[in-house]
C-alpha cells in the first residue's frame, strides 16, 4: 500500500531554456528553384530578431539580418539565384546558420545540395 500522508506537492526548481533549430524545406534543389528556410524556436518571444546566413565552403554568400520570430517560427522563401554571386570552387552543399544574439543562440542547418549546372546528359 502507498503512503499518501505527507505533502507531495513539492516544487522542483529548474530553468526553461530557449532553443533554436534551422533547416531547409528540401535536401536537394536546382539553381533557379525557390526553397524555404525553416526556423523553429522554443521559449522565444515574438518580435525577437534573428540573423540568417547562407554559407558554403566557409564563405557567406547571403545574409538576412532583419528577420523576426513570430509564434516560435519563421518560414522564409529563398530563390536560389547565384548567377551574379562568385561561388567558391567545389560549392554544392549550402547550410543556413541562424543566430539570435540577444539570447546567445546559434544553430546550423543540415546541408542543402544544389545542382549548379545542367547535367551533361539525361534519360
Rosetta constraint file for C-alpha pairs under 8 A:
AtomPair CA 4 CA 8 HARMONIC 7.85 0.50
AtomPair CA 16 CA 43 HARMONIC 7.65 0.50
AtomPair CA 17 CA 43 HARMONIC 6.97 0.50
AtomPair CA 18 CA 41 HARMONIC 7.11 0.50
AtomPair CA 18 CA 42 HARMONIC 5.31 0.50
AtomPair CA 18 CA 43 HARMONIC 4.77 0.50
AtomPair CA 18 CA 44 HARMONIC 5.97 0.50
AtomPair CA 18 CA 103 HARMONIC 7.75 0.50
AtomPair CA 19 CA 41 HARMONIC 5.29 0.50
AtomPair CA 19 CA 42 HARMONIC 5.01 0.50
AtomPair CA 19 CA 43 HARMONIC 6.95 0.50
AtomPair CA 19 CA 44 HARMONIC 7.69 0.50
AtomPair CA 19 CA 105 HARMONIC 7.36 0.50
AtomPair CA 20 CA 39 HARMONIC 7.33 0.50
AtomPair CA 20 CA 40 HARMONIC 5.99 0.50
AtomPair CA 20 CA 41 HARMONIC 4.56 0.50
AtomPair CA 20 CA 42 HARMONIC 6.80 0.50
AtomPair CA 20 CA 98 HARMONIC 7.97 0.50
AtomPair CA 20 CA 105 HARMONIC 6.71 0.50
AtomPair CA 20 CA 106 HARMONIC 6.97 0.50
AtomPair CA 20 CA 107 HARMONIC 6.17 0.50
AtomPair CA 21 CA 39 HARMONIC 5.78 0.50
AtomPair CA 21 CA 40 HARMONIC 5.14 0.50
AtomPair CA 21 CA 41 HARMONIC 6.21 0.50
AtomPair CA 21 CA 98 HARMONIC 7.98 0.50
AtomPair CA 21 CA 107 HARMONIC 5.86 0.50
AtomPair CA 21 CA 108 HARMONIC 7.47 0.50
AtomPair CA 21 CA 109 HARMONIC 7.45 0.50
AtomPair CA 22 CA 37 HARMONIC 7.34 0.50
AtomPair CA 22 CA 38 HARMONIC 5.76 0.50
AtomPair CA 22 CA 39 HARMONIC 4.62 0.50
AtomPair CA 22 CA 40 HARMONIC 6.47 0.50
AtomPair CA 22 CA 96 HARMONIC 6.90 0.50
AtomPair CA 22 CA 97 HARMONIC 7.17 0.50
AtomPair CA 22 CA 98 HARMONIC 6.44 0.50
AtomPair CA 22 CA 107 HARMONIC 6.15 0.50
AtomPair CA 22 CA 108 HARMONIC 5.99 0.50
AtomPair CA 22 CA 109 HARMONIC 4.94 0.50
AtomPair CA 23 CA 37 HARMONIC 6.08 0.50
AtomPair CA 23 CA 38 HARMONIC 5.18 0.50
AtomPair CA 23 CA 39 HARMONIC 6.56 0.50
AtomPair CA 23 CA 96 HARMONIC 7.04 0.50
AtomPair CA 23 CA 108 HARMONIC 7.60 0.50
AtomPair CA 23 CA 109 HARMONIC 4.50 0.50
AtomPair CA 23 CA 110 HARMONIC 6.30 0.50
AtomPair CA 24 CA 35 HARMONIC 7.17 0.50
AtomPair CA 24 CA 36 HARMONIC 5.90 0.50
AtomPair CA 24 CA 37 HARMONIC 4.87 0.50
AtomPair CA 24 CA 38 HARMONIC 5.79 0.50
AtomPair CA 24 CA 96 HARMONIC 7.81 0.50
AtomPair CA 24 CA 109 HARMONIC 6.96 0.50
AtomPair CA 24 CA 110 HARMONIC 7.55 0.50
AtomPair CA 24 CA 111 HARMONIC 7.97 0.50
AtomPair CA 24 CA 112 HARMONIC 6.76 0.50
AtomPair CA 25 CA 35 HARMONIC 6.19 0.50
AtomPair CA 25 CA 36 HARMONIC 5.11 0.50
AtomPair CA 25 CA 37 HARMONIC 6.32 0.50
AtomPair CA 25 CA 38 HARMONIC 6.54 0.50
AtomPair CA 26 CA 35 HARMONIC 7.02 0.50
AtomPair CA 26 CA 36 HARMONIC 7.86 0.50
AtomPair CA 26 CA 112 HARMONIC 7.13 0.50
AtomPair CA 27 CA 111 HARMONIC 7.06 0.50
AtomPair CA 27 CA 112 HARMONIC 4.92 0.50
AtomPair CA 27 CA 113 HARMONIC 6.25 0.50
AtomPair CA 28 CA 112 HARMONIC 5.56 0.50
AtomPair CA 28 CA 113 HARMONIC 4.67 0.50
AtomPair CA 28 CA 114 HARMONIC 5.78 0.50
AtomPair CA 28 CA 115 HARMONIC 7.79 0.50
AtomPair CA 29 CA 33 HARMONIC 6.41 0.50
AtomPair CA 29 CA 35 HARMONIC 7.82 0.50
AtomPair CA 29 CA 112 HARMONIC 7.39 0.50
AtomPair CA 29 CA 113 HARMONIC 6.38 0.50
AtomPair CA 29 CA 114 HARMONIC 4.91 0.50
AtomPair CA 29 CA 115 HARMONIC 6.42 0.50
AtomPair CA 30 CA 80 HARMONIC 7.83 0.50
AtomPair CA 30 CA 114 HARMONIC 5.36 0.50
AtomPair CA 30 CA 115 HARMONIC 4.90 0.50
AtomPair CA 30 CA 116 HARMONIC 6.41 0.50
AtomPair CA 31 CA 80 HARMONIC 5.51 0.50
AtomPair CA 31 CA 81 HARMONIC 6.36 0.50
AtomPair CA 31 CA 82 HARMONIC 7.65 0.50
AtomPair CA 31 CA 114 HARMONIC 6.41 0.50
AtomPair CA 31 CA 115 HARMONIC 6.18 0.50
AtomPair CA 31 CA 116 HARMONIC 5.27 0.50
AtomPair CA 31 CA 117 HARMONIC 7.50 0.50
AtomPair CA 32 CA 79 HARMONIC 6.60 0.50
AtomPair CA 32 CA 80 HARMONIC 5.10 0.50
AtomPair CA 32 CA 81 HARMONIC 5.57 0.50
AtomPair CA 33 CA 79 HARMONIC 5.95 0.50
AtomPair CA 33 CA 80 HARMONIC 5.61 0.50
AtomPair CA 34 CA 77 HARMONIC 6.58 0.50
AtomPair CA 34 CA 78 HARMONIC 5.45 0.50
AtomPair CA 34 CA 79 HARMONIC 4.04 0.50
AtomPair CA 34 CA 80 HARMONIC 5.88 0.50
AtomPair CA 35 CA 77 HARMONIC 5.83 0.50
AtomPair CA 35 CA 78 HARMONIC 5.28 0.50
AtomPair CA 35 CA 79 HARMONIC 6.27 0.50
AtomPair CA 35 CA 80 HARMONIC 7.43 0.50
AtomPair CA 36 CA 75 HARMONIC 6.26 0.50
AtomPair CA 36 CA 76 HARMONIC 5.33 0.50
AtomPair CA 36 CA 77 HARMONIC 4.44 0.50
AtomPair CA 36 CA 78 HARMONIC 5.67 0.50
AtomPair CA 37 CA 74 HARMONIC 7.89 0.50
AtomPair CA 37 CA 75 HARMONIC 5.72 0.50
AtomPair CA 37 CA 76 HARMONIC 5.05 0.50
AtomPair CA 37 CA 77 HARMONIC 6.39 0.50
AtomPair CA 37 CA 78 HARMONIC 6.85 0.50
AtomPair CA 37 CA 96 HARMONIC 7.72 0.50
AtomPair CA 38 CA 73 HARMONIC 7.53 0.50
AtomPair CA 38 CA 74 HARMONIC 6.03 0.50
AtomPair CA 38 CA 75 HARMONIC 4.78 0.50
AtomPair CA 38 CA 76 HARMONIC 6.63 0.50
AtomPair CA 39 CA 73 HARMONIC 5.38 0.50
AtomPair CA 39 CA 74 HARMONIC 4.95 0.50
AtomPair CA 39 CA 75 HARMONIC 6.32 0.50
AtomPair CA 39 CA 98 HARMONIC 7.98 0.50
AtomPair CA 40 CA 72 HARMONIC 5.89 0.50
AtomPair CA 40 CA 73 HARMONIC 4.52 0.50
AtomPair CA 40 CA 74 HARMONIC 6.67 0.50
AtomPair CA 41 CA 72 HARMONIC 4.81 0.50
AtomPair CA 41 CA 73 HARMONIC 5.98 0.50
AtomPair CA 42 CA 72 HARMONIC 6.02 0.50
AtomPair CA 43 CA 72 HARMONIC 7.34 0.50
AtomPair CA 44 CA 48 HARMONIC 7.08 0.50
AtomPair CA 44 CA 69 HARMONIC 7.72 0.50
AtomPair CA 44 CA 72 HARMONIC 6.19 0.50
AtomPair CA 45 CA 69 HARMONIC 7.44 0.50
AtomPair CA 45 CA 70 HARMONIC 7.62 0.50
AtomPair CA 45 CA 71 HARMONIC 7.94 0.50
AtomPair CA 45 CA 72 HARMONIC 7.35 0.50
AtomPair CA 46 CA 68 HARMONIC 7.53 0.50
AtomPair CA 46 CA 69 HARMONIC 5.46 0.50
AtomPair CA 46 CA 70 HARMONIC 4.59 0.50
AtomPair CA 46 CA 71 HARMONIC 6.12 0.50
AtomPair CA 46 CA 72 HARMONIC 6.97 0.50
AtomPair CA 47 CA 68 HARMONIC 5.27 0.50
AtomPair CA 47 CA 69 HARMONIC 5.42 0.50
AtomPair CA 47 CA 70 HARMONIC 6.10 0.50
AtomPair CA 48 CA 68 HARMONIC 5.36 0.50
AtomPair CA 48 CA 69 HARMONIC 5.38 0.50
AtomPair CA 48 CA 70 HARMONIC 7.86 0.50
AtomPair CA 48 CA 100 HARMONIC 7.71 0.50
AtomPair CA 49 CA 65 HARMONIC 7.59 0.50
AtomPair CA 49 CA 66 HARMONIC 6.72 0.50
AtomPair CA 49 CA 67 HARMONIC 5.79 0.50
AtomPair CA 49 CA 68 HARMONIC 4.43 0.50
AtomPair CA 49 CA 69 HARMONIC 6.47 0.50
AtomPair CA 49 CA 100 HARMONIC 6.47 0.50
AtomPair CA 50 CA 65 HARMONIC 6.33 0.50
AtomPair CA 50 CA 66 HARMONIC 7.08 0.50
AtomPair CA 50 CA 67 HARMONIC 5.51 0.50
AtomPair CA 50 CA 68 HARMONIC 5.71 0.50
AtomPair CA 50 CA 69 HARMONIC 7.06 0.50
AtomPair CA 50 CA 98 HARMONIC 6.62 0.50
AtomPair CA 50 CA 99 HARMONIC 5.63 0.50
AtomPair CA 50 CA 100 HARMONIC 4.81 0.50
AtomPair CA 50 CA 101 HARMONIC 7.52 0.50
AtomPair CA 51 CA 63 HARMONIC 7.29 0.50
AtomPair CA 51 CA 64 HARMONIC 5.70 0.50
AtomPair CA 51 CA 65 HARMONIC 4.20 0.50
AtomPair CA 51 CA 66 HARMONIC 6.91 0.50
AtomPair CA 51 CA 67 HARMONIC 6.61 0.50
AtomPair CA 51 CA 98 HARMONIC 5.66 0.50
AtomPair CA 51 CA 99 HARMONIC 5.15 0.50
AtomPair CA 51 CA 100 HARMONIC 6.52 0.50
AtomPair CA 52 CA 63 HARMONIC 5.71 0.50
AtomPair CA 52 CA 64 HARMONIC 5.05 0.50
AtomPair CA 52 CA 65 HARMONIC 6.24 0.50
AtomPair CA 52 CA 67 HARMONIC 7.89 0.50
AtomPair CA 52 CA 96 HARMONIC 6.50 0.50
AtomPair CA 52 CA 97 HARMONIC 5.64 0.50
AtomPair CA 52 CA 98 HARMONIC 4.64 0.50
AtomPair CA 52 CA 99 HARMONIC 6.59 0.50
AtomPair CA 53 CA 60 HARMONIC 6.44 0.50
AtomPair CA 53 CA 61 HARMONIC 7.57 0.50
AtomPair CA 53 CA 62 HARMONIC 5.75 0.50
AtomPair CA 53 CA 63 HARMONIC 4.48 0.50
AtomPair CA 53 CA 64 HARMONIC 6.41 0.50
AtomPair CA 53 CA 96 HARMONIC 5.50 0.50
AtomPair CA 53 CA 97 HARMONIC 5.12 0.50
AtomPair CA 53 CA 98 HARMONIC 6.59 0.50
AtomPair CA 54 CA 60 HARMONIC 5.71 0.50
AtomPair CA 54 CA 61 HARMONIC 5.79 0.50
AtomPair CA 54 CA 62 HARMONIC 5.19 0.50
AtomPair CA 54 CA 63 HARMONIC 6.47 0.50
AtomPair CA 54 CA 94 HARMONIC 6.60 0.50
AtomPair CA 54 CA 95 HARMONIC 5.72 0.50
AtomPair CA 54 CA 96 HARMONIC 4.60 0.50
AtomPair CA 54 CA 97 HARMONIC 6.48 0.50
AtomPair CA 55 CA 59 HARMONIC 5.43 0.50
AtomPair CA 55 CA 60 HARMONIC 4.36 0.50
AtomPair CA 55 CA 61 HARMONIC 5.94 0.50
AtomPair CA 55 CA 62 HARMONIC 7.46 0.50
AtomPair CA 55 CA 94 HARMONIC 5.61 0.50
AtomPair CA 55 CA 95 HARMONIC 5.36 0.50
AtomPair CA 55 CA 96 HARMONIC 6.29 0.50
AtomPair CA 55 CA 97 HARMONIC 7.41 0.50
AtomPair CA 56 CA 60 HARMONIC 6.57 0.50
AtomPair CA 56 CA 61 HARMONIC 7.40 0.50
AtomPair CA 56 CA 88 HARMONIC 7.83 0.50
AtomPair CA 56 CA 91 HARMONIC 6.10 0.50
AtomPair CA 56 CA 92 HARMONIC 7.39 0.50
AtomPair CA 56 CA 93 HARMONIC 6.19 0.50
AtomPair CA 56 CA 94 HARMONIC 4.82 0.50
AtomPair CA 56 CA 95 HARMONIC 6.58 0.50
AtomPair CA 57 CA 88 HARMONIC 7.00 0.50
AtomPair CA 57 CA 90 HARMONIC 7.65 0.50
AtomPair CA 57 CA 91 HARMONIC 6.33 0.50
AtomPair CA 57 CA 93 HARMONIC 7.88 0.50
AtomPair CA 57 CA 94 HARMONIC 7.99 0.50
AtomPair CA 59 CA 88 HARMONIC 7.52 0.50
AtomPair CA 61 CA 85 HARMONIC 7.31 0.50
AtomPair CA 61 CA 87 HARMONIC 7.61 0.50
AtomPair CA 68 CA 74 HARMONIC 7.30 0.50
AtomPair CA 69 CA 73 HARMONIC 5.62 0.50
AtomPair CA 69 CA 74 HARMONIC 5.65 0.50
AtomPair CA 70 CA 74 HARMONIC 6.55 0.50
AtomPair CA 82 CA 86 HARMONIC 7.70 0.50
AtomPair CA 82 CA 87 HARMONIC 7.89 0.50
AtomPair CA 87 CA 91 HARMONIC 6.46 0.50
AtomPair CA 92 CA 113 HARMONIC 5.53 0.50
AtomPair CA 92 CA 114 HARMONIC 5.31 0.50
AtomPair CA 92 CA 115 HARMONIC 6.63 0.50
AtomPair CA 92 CA 116 HARMONIC 7.18 0.50
AtomPair CA 93 CA 111 HARMONIC 5.50 0.50
AtomPair CA 93 CA 112 HARMONIC 5.41 0.50
AtomPair CA 93 CA 113 HARMONIC 4.48 0.50
AtomPair CA 93 CA 114 HARMONIC 6.37 0.50
AtomPair CA 94 CA 111 HARMONIC 5.21 0.50
AtomPair CA 94 CA 112 HARMONIC 5.04 0.50
AtomPair CA 94 CA 113 HARMONIC 6.37 0.50
AtomPair CA 94 CA 114 HARMONIC 7.48 0.50
AtomPair CA 95 CA 108 HARMONIC 6.64 0.50
AtomPair CA 95 CA 109 HARMONIC 5.46 0.50
AtomPair CA 95 CA 110 HARMONIC 6.20 0.50
AtomPair CA 95 CA 111 HARMONIC 4.78 0.50
AtomPair CA 95 CA 112 HARMONIC 6.24 0.50
AtomPair CA 96 CA 108 HARMONIC 5.69 0.50
AtomPair CA 96 CA 109 HARMONIC 5.30 0.50
AtomPair CA 96 CA 110 HARMONIC 7.96 0.50
AtomPair CA 96 CA 111 HARMONIC 7.91 0.50
AtomPair CA 97 CA 106 HARMONIC 7.11 0.50
AtomPair CA 97 CA 107 HARMONIC 5.76 0.50
AtomPair CA 97 CA 108 HARMONIC 4.37 0.50
AtomPair CA 97 CA 109 HARMONIC 6.46 0.50
AtomPair CA 98 CA 106 HARMONIC 5.61 0.50
AtomPair CA 98 CA 107 HARMONIC 5.31 0.50
AtomPair CA 98 CA 108 HARMONIC 6.29 0.50
AtomPair CA 99 CA 104 HARMONIC 7.58 0.50
AtomPair CA 99 CA 105 HARMONIC 5.74 0.50
AtomPair CA 99 CA 106 HARMONIC 4.46 0.50
AtomPair CA 99 CA 107 HARMONIC 6.69 0.50
AtomPair CA 100 CA 104 HARMONIC 6.00 0.50
AtomPair CA 100 CA 105 HARMONIC 5.16 0.50
AtomPair CA 100 CA 106 HARMONIC 6.46 0.50
AtomPair CA 101 CA 105 HARMONIC 6.40 0.50
